[in-house]
Structure formats: C-alpha cells, structure tokens
Amino acid sequence: MGKRILVADPVAEEGIDVLKPHAEVDVKTGLKPEELLSIIGEYDGLVVRSETKVTEKVIEAGKRLQVIGRAGVGVDNIDVESATRRGIVVVYAPTGNTISAAEHTIALMLSMARNIPQASALLKAGQWKRSEFTGVEVRNKTLGIIGLGRVGSEVARRAKGLDMKVIGFDPYVSPEHAQNIGVEIVSLEDLLKKSDFVAVHTPMTSATRGLIGRKELALVKPTTRFINCARGGIIDEEALYEAIEAGRVAGAAIDVFTKEPACDNILCKSDKVVVTPHLGASTEEAQTNVSIDVAEEILAVLQAKPVRYAVNMPLIAVETRSVLAPFLDVATQVGGLATQLAEGQVSTIVIRYEGEIANYDTAVLKAAVIGALLAPISEERVNLINASLIAASRGLKVTEQKGPAGENYANLITVEIGASKGTATVGGTHLRGEVHIVRVNEYWMDLMPTGGYWLFIDHRDRPGLIGSVGMVTGKADINISSMQVSRLKPRGQALMVLGLDEPVNNEQIEGILAIPDVYKAKVVKF
C-alpha cells in the first residue's frame, strides 16, 4: 500500500510538489474537527499550519499515522505528548522564516523611527503635516537585541550594515559567537540603559513571560523605542502602553500580541505604536521555504532517513533502551539544574558519564542535556540529530567524557557548565526508579527533584545560621518541606538546600543574604 499524506491547512504548492512523487497527497483545508476525525485513519502523514488542531482524539483516530508536520515554528496546536506515546514523529520547520522575521524587524524599526505609517495615514486623509513627523536616524544609534538565536543574529548583521552599534543579552551564546556577528554582550540591565532601540528575539517560556515589565521599562532612556517580532507577552503590553503614553518610552513597533487576533489590544490605541498583524513570517519566500522544509522532513520520516527537525525525542535503540532510558530524565534534570545555577555568559559544557552507561552510545543523553540547557531560551526542539548543531550555532563547546563507575554510584551523569562568573557542576543518577541529584558543585548530597521550589544557600557552617534562615521564611509564611546541608568541613564552607512549598521573592532573598556568613542564595524550580 502506497503512502498517503493529508494536507489540512493551506501551504505553498512548492512543498506539495516535493511530496507528490513519493506519496498520494490529498489537500483538504478547512475541515471541521469531526470531518478530520472521520478521515485521518486513512493517512500515513499529516501536514498542518496553525489552523488545524491535532488533538489526542485526532492522533488516536490516525491508526496509520507515522508523522505530523507543522509548516512553521510553533507546535502549540499539536498534542506532542499523545503523538510521542503513539510513536508518531512530529516535525516542523524552524529556519524557513528566519530571514523574513529579521527583515520585518528592521522594517518596523525604520517605520517607527521615521513615523512612516502615521504620516501615510494622515496624508491619505488629506492632511499635509511635515513638521509633526520629524523622525530620528538609526545610524550611530545603539540597538539592543534580547536573544541572539537565528533571528536575533540575522537582525544584528543587518543592523551593522546600517552603521548601528549592536549590543546583546543572551547568556547562552559564547562571547566568540557574539564577536563574530559584531555584537557586544552585556547584562539585560545594561542593555536597557544603553539602547536607543530594543528588539526582542526570545521564545515564549516561563522564564521570558513578562521579561520586560514596569521595572525594566523604568531603566530605559525616554528616547528608547521597542520592537517585538518574537512572541506576544514577552513585553508587558499594559506596562509598555503606560510608559509610552507617559513619555518614559518614545515608541514601539509590535508584530505579536498576547491574544490574537489583537484588534482591541491596548497597544493599538496609541499613535506612538506601529502595529502589524503577526506578519514576521508572511513573505512568499518564507511560506515557500517552510512548506518545502516540512515536506522534506515528512518524507525523511516515511523513508526511514535521518530527520533534522523532530520535536519529540527520538526512540532509543532496543538493545540500549533498558540501560539508557531511565537516564533520560536524569540528563534532563541535571542539565536543567546546572543551567539555573550557572551565572554569567555560558561558554562550555562538559558532560561526564561514569559506569555502565559510559559503554553505550550516549548521543541521546547528550541531546537531553543540551535540550534542558537551551529550553529557556530557544524555540528549536533539541533532538539526537540537531543537538550538536544547535549548540555549535551559539558557539557553545560541548565535550563528552566517559569513565568507569566511581566509588559511590554505579552510574553517574555530571554536567559542568563553564560561565563568565564561575562554574556550575551538577551530578545525578537513577536509584530505586527515581532521579536523584547527588552532587552540586563540590558538595555531595541526595536530592529528589519532585517539583516545587528549591532554595540553594552557600554559607559558612556555624551554629544558629539555619535558624536565622528559618526566621526569614517563617516570617514570610513560606513552608519548608525538606532540608539538606552538605559541608566541606566542620565550620567551613557549606551548602544548604531547602525544599519550599511556596516561592520566595526578592525581598526575602535579600533578607537571607543579609544574614552573616551567607554568601549566595538562589531559587530554582525543577
């Protein structure tokens, strides 16, 4: 039986032409949910954009489905977890619209700088008012880019061509990579203080939601202008509107919104804001590129060839599954904790495998570590095929080391992240069916990352210090669910780890740091 592919949303013909020589392709767009359910069982592959919702019911009904392709970047409309359980590969096209998004960012910046939309609208209304639309040049101005992934890097290259000074904030690119694209790495606070234009190019994650709020907007010059072609909600829309109307921010150009369609969004009410209806990827070239890219990925899956852009983790070979599968969670938790503990600009990652796991191909564990490392700042889904490529694109050096079992554990994965403000080291293993974090920097302990908030406190071991910390959390009505203390020697350097039922805020962290002999305090979330 030949392969059959259903195209459920409008995609460029060029992608469909890639599929046709290898499969029977049916283009049926605008299907109602019940219509899709009634026919999906006949197909081996499914192509969607953002309109069609690929729910658990659709996936269960797709008895023949091997692959689901999203012609674009996000996969929010696909139940990836259900697809993974069924062994269905989900692929997407993360690079096809990179140039379009970068060019739209530049277009919005120039439109905002020269008041082009406002002047055009007024002239078409029959009014000739040159004096009201005096703009600013971008030459010799400072552009601050938040996020130096694919799009952010392309924006930087184009800004340099406009004779702009470019600074950037992204802890997960190496200084060498930034230098290669002509960007000076700075802290987020310095970027906001120094920039004349600020462009946002990070994905929407729990870490970036509301990244630019009232506190951050208070840092900028009143002549600063913001551009967002990434995701709605990274900049607090109400806070931005208030700052613009109050004259604390000069203007903004926004392509993405918290809720779309966004016809009634508050930013649409300001004459100082240029708005477009999510057009970053809306070029003929981009639509062609993503259509071709996702078609090639679908064929690769159906023909059992290597896949570049799979969302869900590749399957582990049967012969290694019993040994390595339990350590996927270990690699993810260790990588995630090391990422949160690292401070400054990340440049190197060393992954050490000790014990029986070192005797196997650990590429899938490496992919899990890199995925956890980049999850807060990258929309690209890391898998076995692209893990090294994604790390390399950010100038990150990833080294793997293997050795025999140590004294304490039969198997151990240790991740060491080298950053500009020091090194963060985390080790973990799998015991009694669960993940255990057994090493944090120089300290050995036994933590079970069961969720919730954890407070890591570097301090000097002395009488009364634990009680002083408890006074701060108690006063804030924060319940401590667990506690571990590891020390290098009596009354020497020590690490206290508190499991918390509620998060601590900046004021409480400051209170803990004010306790004598407390050196550092940091909250992480597993």
N, C-alpha and C positions, 0 to 999 in steps of 0.2 A: 504494500500500500504506500503510495507516494505521500510526501509531507504536505500538510495543508496549513496555511497561515491566514489568520483573520486580522485585517487592519480595521480597527474600530473607531479611530479618530483620524481627522484629515492630516496627512503627512505629504511631504514633497514627492512628486512622481519619481524622481531620481532614485529614491530609496526603494520604492516598489519595483522599479526596473531591475534593481540588484537582486531582489528576491525571486522574480518570475522565472528565470531559467532553472531554478533549483526546487521550486515548490509551486503548488497551486495556491494562488493568492486571491482572497475574496476581500473586497473593500466594501464594508457596510458601516457607514458612520451614522451617528445619531441614534443608535439603538437604545431602546428603553431597557432598564435592568432586567425585566422579565424576558425580553427578547434575547438579550445576551445570554442569559442562563439557559434558554432553550436550545441554543445552537453551539455553545462553546465546547461541548463534548466532542464535536467533530474535528477539532483543530489541534495541531501539534505546537503551534506558536501563536502568540497574540501581540499585536502592536497597538500601543495607546499613546496619547499625549497626556493632557491633564483632565480632559472632559470625562472620560470613562473611568468609573470606579471599579477597580478589580478587587472585589471583596472576598471574604472567606467562602461565601456561597458560590461565587463565580469559580474560584480555584477548585473547590470540591466537585463542581459540575464538570470541570475540564479534565475528564478522565485521561485524555491523550496528551494534555499539555506538558511540554518539556521546557518551554522558555516563554517569558513575558518580557517584551521590550518597551521601554519608555523612551520616546523620541524627545529627549530633553534631559534636564539635570535632576530635578527633584523626583522622588518616588512616593510622595505622600499619598497618592491615590491608589497605591498598590499595597495589599496586605502581605508584606515581605515575609513575616513570620509564618503565615499559613503556607506560602509558596515554599519556604525552606523546609517545612515539615513534610511537604509532599515531594520534595526533591526537585522542585521546579526552579530553574535558574532565572533570576531577574537581572536583566542587563539594562544599561542606559547609555546616554551619550553626553559625557561631561565636558568635552572640549569643543564641540562643534560651534558653540555660540560665543566662545571666548573673545574673539576679535570684535564681534558685534556689540557685546556688552562694554568692552573697553572704549570703542568709538562713541557709543552713546553717552558714556560718562564724560568724555571730552566735549561732545556736542552740548550736553547740558551745562557744563561748566562755562563754555563760551557764550551760550544763550543767556545764562544768568548774569555773566559779567557785563554783557552789552545790552541787557534788557530787551532782547530781540522779540520774545513773544508779546510782551506788553506793548512795545512800540508798534508791532504789526497789527495787533488788535485795535489800537487806537486810531491808526491811520486808516484801516478798513472801515472804521466807524465815522470817517470823515474829518478827523482832527489831526492837524499838523503841529506837533508839540515837541520840537527837538530838545529844548532845554530841560525837559523833565526826564530825559533818558540818557543822561551822561553816564557812561559806564567806566569800567576800570580795565587796564591791560592785565594780561596774565604773565607777560614777560617780566622776569626778575621777581615774581611772586613765589611764595612757598606753598607747595601742595603737600599736604599730609595724607598719606594713604594708610588706612587701617586695614591690614590684611594683604599680604604680598603673595597670594596664590597665583593661579594662572591669570585671572583678570587683572588683579592688582598690579602684577608685574608688567602686563601689557600697557596699562594706564601709565605706569612710571616711564616706560620707554617713550611713549608719545608726549608726555609732559616735558621730558628732557628736550625733545625736538622743538618745543615751544619756548625754550630758554627759561624754564621754571626750575627752581630749586626743589628737589623732592626729598622728603623725609618720610619714614615709615615706622609703623608699630606692628610687629608680628614676632612673638617670642619663638616661633617655630620655623624660622629661616636662619641660615647661618650668616654671619657677617660677610663672608666671602660672596655668597649669592647676592646679597643686597648690594654689595660694592659693584658686582658685575653688571647690575641693571641701573647703577647710578643713584642708589638710594642710601641715605644716611639713617641708620637705625637709632631710634630714640624711644623713650618711655611714652606711654599714652598721655600722661600729663604734659610732658614737654611738647609733644606733637600738637596738642590742643592749644597750648600757649603760643606756639611759634607760627602756626599755619595761617595763611590767608584763605586757602581753600582746603576743605577736609573731605576726602572721598572714602566711603565705606565699602569694603570688599571682603567681608567675612560672611560665613554661612550663619543661618539662624540656629543657635543651640541654646541650651540653658545658660551657658556662660556668656553668650553675646546678646541675649534678650535684654533690651534696655541698657545696652553698653554705654550709650550716650544719653544721659538724663540731665536733670536740673543741675546736679553737682558738677558734671563735666562741662555743661554749657556755660557755667559761671566762670570757667577758666579761659575762655576764648576772647580774642580781641573783638571789639564791636564791628570791625570791618570783615570779620570771617564769614565765609559762605560754605554751606554744606551740600554735598551731593550723595545721594543714596541710590545706587542701581543694583544693590545686593538683595536684601530681604527686608520687608516691612517689619517694624518693631525693634530693629537694632538701635534706631534712634527713637527716643520717646517723642511721639508726634505732638502731644499736647504741650510738653515742655519746650519743644522746638518752636511751635507756634507762638507761645507766650514770649519766648526770648526774642523772636523776630519782631513781634508787634511792640515790644518794649524797647527795641533799638539795641539790645545787647548782642544780637546777631544780625548781620547785614542782609542775609537772604538764604534761600535753599533751592535746590533742584532735586525733585523726588520722582522716581520712576516706580517705586514699590511701596506697598501700604500694608498695614496690619490686617485689614479686611479688604478684599477685592471682590467685585468692583468697588471703587472708592469715590463715587460721585459726591457723596456727602461728607468726605473726610475733612477734618478741620483745617488741614493744610491747603485745601482748595479755596479757602475763604480769604487767604492772604494775597495781596497784589505783589508781594515780595517773594513769592514762591512760584517757581516754574514746575509744572506737573505734567507727566506723561503717563499713559495707561499701561504700564509694565511693557515697555517696548524694547527693553535691552536686547532681547534675542530676536526681535522682529525685523529681520532683513531676509531678503531672498536667499542670500548665501548661507546664512545661519540655518535656516529651515532646511535647505538642501543638505548641508553638512550633517545635521543631527539625524536626518532621515537616512542618509547613506550609512552613517556610523552605526546606528542601531540595527539596520538591516544586516550589515556585515557581522555584527555580534550575534544576531539571531542565527544566521547561517553557521557561524562557528560552533554554536551550541549543538545545533541539529546535526552537524557533520563531525562532532566529537573532536573539534580542534581547540587550541588554546583561546581563551577568552580574556580580553583586556579589561573590560568594564563590567564585571559582575558585581552586583550589590551584595548578594548573600555569600557567606563564606563557602569556599569550595569543599567538596567532600574529601575526607581523608581516606587514603588507600586502605582497603580491607585489612591488609597484613599489618598495618601500623595503628589501626583505629583503637584497639584495646589499650595500647600504651599511651598514645598521644592525645586522644580525645579528652580525657579528664584534665589535661594540662592546657587546653584552650582557654578555659576560664581562669586558670592560674596566670597565664600570659597576659590576658586582658586586664585582670585586677592589678597585677604587678606593674604593668605599663601605665595604667590609669593613675595609680597612687604615685608612682615616680614622677609622672607629669605634673601632678598637683603640688608635689613637694619641691620640684625644681624651681629655681628663681633666676631670672635674667634670661639672656639670649641663649637658646639651646644650640649646640653645635655638633655634639657627638652622642651616639647611643651605643652602648656596649651591652650585648645580651649574652649571658653565660648559662650554659646548660650543663648540669652535673648529674651523673648517674646513668641509669638505663636509657633515659630519653636522649642522651647525647649520642647514642649509637644509631639513631634514626635520622631521616631527612626532616629537619626542623623548620623548613620553609614556612609551613602553616603556622607554627608558633611565632615565628618572626613577624608574619603578617598580622597576627593578633596583637602583638606588642606595638607595632607601628600604627595599627588602626586605633588602639587606645590612646596613643600619644597624639595623633592628629585629629581625633574625634571632635575636640572642642573648637577646631579652627578650620576644618576642611570639609567641603561638600563631597569630595571624592571618596567613594567607598573603597576601603583598602581590602585587597584580596591577594591570594597567592601569586597571581600573575603580576600585579602592578605595585606591590608593596615597595620594592626597591626603587622603582621608577619614581613613585611619588616622593619618597624621601630624598632621592637624588635631585628632583626638580626644585627642592627647597634648600639644596646644598647641605643636607644633613648626612653625616658619615655614620653608617650603621655597621658595626662589627659584631660577628658572632664568635664565641669561644666555647669549646667543649672540653669536658674533663671527666674523670671518674667521680664516683659518689664521694661526698665529704664525710666527716665524722658523724654528723648529726642526722642527715636525711638521705634516704635512698635516691631521691630525685629532687633537684632544686633548680628553679629558674631565677636568675638575678638580672635585674635591669639597672644599668648605671647611666644616668643622663648627665653629661658634661655641659654646664651652662656658665654664663659670664659671672654669676655670683656664687659659684661653687658647684659641687657635685651632689646629686641625689641618688642614693642607692636603695633599691627595694628587692628583697628576695621572697619567693613564695614556693609552696609545694602543695601536694594534694594528699590529704590524710583522712581516712575514715569517711570517704565520699564527699569531702568538703574542701574548699580552698582555705589555706592558712597562709597569712603573711607572717614570715618568721624572721625577717631582717629588715631594719630600717636604718640606713647609714651604718654606723659602727655598732648598732645595738641589736641584740638577739632577743626576740620575744615571740609571742604566739597570738596573732590577731585573726579573728574570723570576720571577713568583710560581709556582714549580713545586711548591709544597708544602713541608712541613717547618717548622722554626722559624727565626725571624729575630730578631736582636738589634740594636736601634737604640740607638746611643750618641751623645748630644750631648756635645761636648768642645771643648777648645781644641787646635788643631793645633800639636803640638810633638814634638821628637824623643823616642823611647822610649815614647810612650804606647801605641802599637799593640802593642809587645812586652809591656808590662805587662798589657794585656788578655789577650793570648795566654797569659801565665803563669797567669792565673786559670782560663781554660778548659782549658788543658793539665793543670793540677793536678787538675781535676775529671774528666779523661778525656773531655772533650767535643770532638768533632772539628769544626773549621771547614771547611765545604765551599766557601765563597766569601767575598769581602770587597770592599766598595766604600767609598771615602771621598770625600766632596764637601766643599769648604770655600769660605767666602766670600772669604777672602784668606789668604796665607801667614801661618802662626802666629796665625790668627784663629779665629773660630767655625767648627766643622766637624761633619759628621755621618758616623759610621761605621756601616755595615750589614754584619753578619756572618750568613752562612747557616750554620746549625748542624744537625748530624745528630742531636743529642740536645738536649732542653730543659735550660735552666739553672734552678736552684732559687733560693729567696730568699737563701740564704747566699752563693751565687756572685754574684748581683746586688749584694748588699751589698759584696762584695769588689771588684767593678768600680767601684761608686760611691765606694769609699774611695780610689781612685787619684786623685792630684792632677790637677786640670783636667778631670775628668769631671763633667758637670752632671746628666745624666739617663741612665738605661739602662732599656729596656723590651723585653720579649719579645712578639712577635706570631706568629700562626700563619695562614698563607694557606690 
